[in-house]
Structures are given as C-alpha cells and as structure tokens.
Amino acid sequence: MKSLLFSISPFIFVVLFALSWATSAYADESFLDCLSLHSKDYSSISKVVYTQNNSSYSSVLESTIRNFRFTAPTTPKPLVIVTPLDVSHIQATIYCSRKHGLQIRTRSGGHDFEGLSYVSEVPFVIVDMVNLRSVDIDVKNRVAWVQSGAVLGELYYKIAATSNTLAFPAGLCPTVGIGGYLSGGGYGILFRKYGLATDNVIDAQLVDVNGRVLDRKSMGEDLFWAIRGGGGGSFGIVVAWKVQLVSVPATMTVFSINKTLEQNATKLVHRWQSVAPKLPDGFYSGVTLTRVNSSQDGKKTILASFHSSFLGGIDELVPLMQERFPELGLVREDCIEMSWIESILYMGQLSNETLDILLDRTFQSPLLSPSFKSKSDYVKKPIPEIAFQGLWSKLFEEEARFASLSFIAYGGIMDE
Ligand SMILES: Cc1cc2nc3c(=O)[nH]c(=O)nc-3n(C[C@H](O)[C@H](O)[C@H](O)COP(=O)(O)OP(=O)(O)OC[C@H]3O[C@@H](n4cnc5c(N)ncnc54)[C@H](O)[C@@H]3O)c2cc1C
C-alpha cells in the first residue's frame, strides 16, 4: 500500500537555494558559440535556445513549473533553456554542456515533486522536451512509440481515438510527462493487473553522456533496466519509449463513497487496509483522507473518500464488494459504468470536462494545490485504529488544514 501526503508547507527551501550563481555573460556566449559550432544546422537550433536575455525565457521556463514553491526569484535559474526539435539538438547540448562544465536538467512534464527538472544549485542548462512529443499508435501490434515530451493525457487521448478496448496502465494526472513518469516506474489504475507503466516499456531511444543514440539492443539490458524506474535524469536523456498497450473491456465501473468519522470512517479505513490489497486484479482501490467541517454541526471531522475502478460491469462488482467489504454498504446506485478513457477523467476528478482536457498541457490538476509538498511511503502492515485516531488529531491542527493523505492498495501483479 502506498501513501501520499499532500500539504502546503512554508517555503523553507528558498533559503537553502539563496546562494545562487551569478550569470556569466562569458560562459553564456561561449556555450552558444559551441552550440552553433556543433549543431548540424545552427539556424534551426538558434530558434530553440533561450538565454536569460531572451524575451521568451521566463515564459518558457515557467511553462511547466507545476509547483509554485519554485517560481520564487531566489530559486536558481538556468543559464540557457534548449527545447530541441530533434536528436541532433540534444547531442549538441550534451556535448557543449560537458565542455563548459554546465549541468543538464532534463524536463518533460515538469511534475517533479521537488522541481529537480528545472532547479539546480550549480550552473545549469535545461533541456525541455516540449517539442518532442509525438505519439504513434500501432493498433494491429498493440504498441505505441511515444516521445518523452508528451504528457499522459496526450497518450491516452490518442489511444482512445483508435480503440475503445486498448489502454496504457499509467497515472491519473493528465499533465504528468511521459519522460519523468516512465523513468520513475509509474503506478495507476491498471497497475494491479498490468504492473507499473515501465513494466510495459519494450524499447527506448536514449542519448547518453557521450551523445550516442542508443536503443534497447545497443544500450544493453542493464541500462535498459535502469532507465525503467531508476529515476529520471540519471542515465541520459530518453527521447522516446516503445510501450505495450493492454486490453480493457469496453465497459468498466467506477464508484466513490464518502464517510465521515461520525459514519464510522475510522473502522472502515482500518478494515479497507486488509480488504483492498486482496481484491481481484481488475480493481484499483484507494482512499483519500481530508479534514472537513461537518455539514451537520460545522465541527471538524475527517472525510474518508473510498474510490475504485473495476475492469468489469456493475453486476459483477456489487456482489463482490458486498461479500468482501459489506461494511462499506456499496449499492448499485453508487456505481457508474463507463469506458476506460472516461474512467481516467472520473478518477482524476475531471468528470465535468470533455476528453479535450487531456490535450491541455497547461491544465492544473484538481488533485493538487499549486504550492504542494508531497511525500510517499509504503505501509506494509495495517495501521492500527488507535494510530488513525492519533492521525486525526494531527490533521485537526491548524497547520494541517490543507493536508490530505492518499492510500493506494497494491496487491495483484504488484505482489509478484
Ligand atoms: C499532480 C501529480 C500527480 C501525480 N500522479 C502520479 C501517479 O498517478 N502515478 C505515479 O506513478 N506518479 C504520479 N506523480 C509523480 C510523477 O509521475 C513524477 O513526478 C514524474 O517524475 C513526473 O514526470 P514529469 O516528466 O512530469 O516531470 P519532470 O519534472 O519533467 O521530470 C521528473 C524527473 O525525470 C527527469 N526526466 C524528465 N524527462 C526525462 C527524459 N526525457 N529523460 C531522462 N530523464 C528525464 C527529470 O530530470 C526529473 O529528474 C504525480 C505527480 C504530480 C505532481
């Protein structure tokens, strides 16, 4: 079981980063000279190089900063941003960054919890993959080549446009970038049946530290293993990934049930921990805990929101839940049948949006506040009821008024 804590925190990191480097015009210029010398076609790369003097520099830098803790003036800024149009631009940037002692930060969707794709304490260059975001679906062979700069929503949209029984097992926030997501593993609503997103990667195109362009065969199985979950930014720049698409039924079922402390939430959450990991593989099951004011007396209480998706119809789901988790009191009326792509919107709290929202890269997910601090951990033994009671009193503290906890059940193929 994985838990995630989202909350707003004071901006203490800014103090740590306050000793930022000064922009060196000399370093800047010689780096640009290097790019011009080592690019096959300087006129094309010059259009996608942004120095701090460029009028578009700030808008390009801020385009995918999701966490506004890192937009402060004191946050270190890159000397240069390159938004490559092709692999040769990446090769030139790697070569020149090494030559001039600049660190490279690679950015795809910019959703890194600590801004690692666009902040560094040493002089650095951002390689922003925004222009490399093609998605090519091969329905017949049930595979897709997707470039790192695409976001999950773009991949989902293209899959759904070609088939209603194919899917990719990835996460709920449509603006998360493919590059960082696959580099870190990637869990989502199909992961109990099909594993992590990166378990479904079958080939990749990587530019290594020497500027070599490698595929699975030429990089070897060790490096191919490392780039699938070993953490982004560590092993080179992944340009594109070949992924296996998976089967989903044309109709799935989703539900969401809310319970407060007065409605027995503590006992239900406690019990959920034992039930959820053992549900059939076709289930995704999570519970989010937030502090709210009771609609009856206005007093603080905890809202436990149980949400699930299931690869099957209502007729199969309801008896199963009534047998395994009768205390939750699920009835048919709580459930909605829909397609996989609709379930992505529903589970991502985007039910009121049309599918086009998946293509909107600027959209700010309702799943998180703009100045979040987030931390994940694994719960291996059920948390006792008394510990939840202690947790509630922590959530009632003033400082925690915007905090929430999300528990996501593992089990299924994840136990293997
Ligand atoms: C709102 C929100 C919801 C999320 N939901 C989920 C979820 O459901 N499931 C889940 O598993 N995770 C989830 N995450 C975590 C998310 O998957 C990771 O933060 C992921 O690394 C973000 O990828 P990105 O490309 O958007 O981020 P970026 O900030 O662009 O990159 C993240 C890291 O990967 C590196 N990187 C980026 N692109 C490349 C590349 N092409 N080659 C090499 N390295 C690269 C960066 O340098 C950085 O270190 C969520 C995060 C947020 C903010």
The ligand as an SDF file (V2000), in Angstrom:
LIG
                    3D

 53 58  0  0  0  0  0  0  0  0999 V2000
   -0.2540   16.0840   -9.6970 C   0  0  0  0  0  0  0  0  0  0  0  0
    0.6460   14.8980   -9.7560 C   0  0  0  0  0  0  0  0  0  0  0  0
    0.0870   13.6470   -9.9070 C   0  0  0  0  0  0  0  0  0  0  0  0
    0.9030   12.5210   -9.9950 C   0  0  0  0  0  0  0  0  0  0  0  0
    0.3080   11.3070  -10.1540 N   0  0  0  0  0  0  0  0  0  0  0  0
    1.0810   10.2010  -10.2510 C   0  0  0  0  0  0  0  0  0  0  0  0
    0.5100    8.9170  -10.4390 C   0  0  0  0  0  0  0  0  0  0  0  0
   -0.7140    8.7550  -10.5170 O   0  0  0  0  0  0  0  0  0  0  0  0
    1.3370    7.8460  -10.5510 N   0  0  0  0  0  0  0  0  0  0  0  0
    2.7030    7.9810  -10.4790 C   0  0  0  0  0  0  0  0  0  0  0  0
    3.4060    6.9850  -10.5900 O   0  0  0  0  0  0  0  0  0  0  0  0
    3.2670    9.1940  -10.2880 N   0  0  0  0  0  0  0  0  0  0  0  0
    2.4900   10.2830  -10.1740 C   0  0  0  0  0  0  0  0  0  0  0  0
    3.0830   11.5120   -9.9740 N   0  0  0  0  0  0  0  0  0  0  0  0
    4.5470   11.5940   -9.8840 C   0  0  0  0  0  0  0  0  0  0  0  0
    5.1340   11.7680  -11.2990 C   0  0  0  0  0  0  0  0  0  0  0  0
    4.9910   10.5690  -12.0240 O   0  0  0  0  0  0  0  0  0  0  0  0
    6.6460   12.0810  -11.1960 C   0  0  0  0  0  0  0  0  0  0  0  0
    6.8160   13.2810  -10.5030 O   0  0  0  0  0  0  0  0  0  0  0  0
    7.2850   12.1590  -12.5770 C   0  0  0  0  0  0  0  0  0  0  0  0
    8.6880   12.1190  -12.4410 O   0  0  0  0  0  0  0  0  0  0  0  0
    6.8800   13.4050  -13.3210 C   0  0  0  0  0  0  0  0  0  0  0  0
    7.3190   13.3460  -14.6460 O   0  0  0  0  0  0  0  0  0  0  0  0
    7.4190   14.6910  -15.4970 P   0  0  0  0  0  0  0  0  0  0  0  0
    8.0240   14.3630  -16.8110 O   0  0  0  0  0  0  0  0  0  0  0  0
    6.1220   15.3960  -15.4700 O   0  0  0  0  0  0  0  0  0  0  0  0
    8.3890   15.5190  -14.5790 O   0  0  0  0  0  0  0  0  0  0  0  0
    9.7460   16.3080  -14.8020 P   0  0  0  0  0  0  0  0  0  0  0  0
    9.7760   17.2660  -13.6610 O   0  0  0  0  0  0  0  0  0  0  0  0
    9.8650   16.8460  -16.1760 O   0  0  0  0  0  0  0  0  0  0  0  0
   10.8400   15.1720  -14.6260 O   0  0  0  0  0  0  0  0  0  0  0  0
   10.9380   14.3920  -13.4540 C   0  0  0  0  0  0  0  0  0  0  0  0
   12.3200   13.7590  -13.3530 C   0  0  0  0  0  0  0  0  0  0  0  0
   12.5800   12.9680  -14.5270 O   0  0  0  0  0  0  0  0  0  0  0  0
   13.6770   13.5020  -15.2660 C   0  0  0  0  0  0  0  0  0  0  0  0
   13.3350   13.4570  -16.6900 N   0  0  0  0  0  0  0  0  0  0  0  0
   12.2890   14.0820  -17.2890 C   0  0  0  0  0  0  0  0  0  0  0  0
   12.2820   13.7910  -18.5930 N   0  0  0  0  0  0  0  0  0  0  0  0
   13.3280   12.9760  -18.8360 C   0  0  0  0  0  0  0  0  0  0  0  0
   13.8460   12.3610  -20.0180 C   0  0  0  0  0  0  0  0  0  0  0  0
   13.2850   12.5310  -21.2150 N   0  0  0  0  0  0  0  0  0  0  0  0
   14.9600   11.5910  -19.9140 N   0  0  0  0  0  0  0  0  0  0  0  0
   15.5580   11.4230  -18.7240 C   0  0  0  0  0  0  0  0  0  0  0  0
   15.1080   11.9860  -17.5560 N   0  0  0  0  0  0  0  0  0  0  0  0
   14.0130   12.7550  -17.6260 C   0  0  0  0  0  0  0  0  0  0  0  0
   13.8610   14.9240  -14.7650 C   0  0  0  0  0  0  0  0  0  0  0  0
   15.1680   15.3830  -14.9500 O   0  0  0  0  0  0  0  0  0  0  0  0
   13.4520   14.7920  -13.3000 C   0  0  0  0  0  0  0  0  0  0  0  0
   14.5210   14.2510  -12.5560 O   0  0  0  0  0  0  0  0  0  0  0  0
    2.3050   12.6560   -9.8950 C   0  0  0  0  0  0  0  0  0  0  0  0
    2.8750   13.9120   -9.7150 C   0  0  0  0  0  0  0  0  0  0  0  0
    2.0670   15.0310   -9.6400 C   0  0  0  0  0  0  0  0  0  0  0  0
    2.7020   16.3680   -9.4460 C   0  0  0  0  0  0  0  0  0  0  0  0
  1  2  1  0
  2  3  1  0
  2 52  2  0
  3  4  2  0
  4  5  1  0
  4 50  1  0
  5  6  2  0
  6  7  1  0
  6 13  1  0
  7  8  2  0
  7  9  1  0
  9 10  1  0
 10 11  2  0
 10 12  1  0
 12 13  2  0
 13 14  1  0
 14 15  1  0
 14 50  1  0
 15 16  1  0
 16 17  1  0
 16 18  1  0
 18 19  1  0
 18 20  1  0
 20 21  1  0
 20 22  1  0
 22 23  1  0
 23 24  1  0
 24 25  2  0
 24 26  1  0
 24 27  1  0
 27 28  1  0
 28 29  2  0
 28 30  1  0
 28 31  1  0
 31 32  1  0
 32 33  1  0
 33 34  1  0
 33 48  1  0
 34 35  1  0
 35 36  1  0
 35 46  1  0
 36 37  1  0
 36 45  1  0
 37 38  2  0
 38 39  1  0
 39 40  1  0
 39 45  2  0
 40 41  1  0
 40 42  2  0
 42 43  1  0
 43 44  2  0
 44 45  1  0
 46 47  1  0
 46 48  1  0
 48 49  1  0
 50 51  2  0
 51 52  1  0
 52 53  1  0
M  END
$$$$
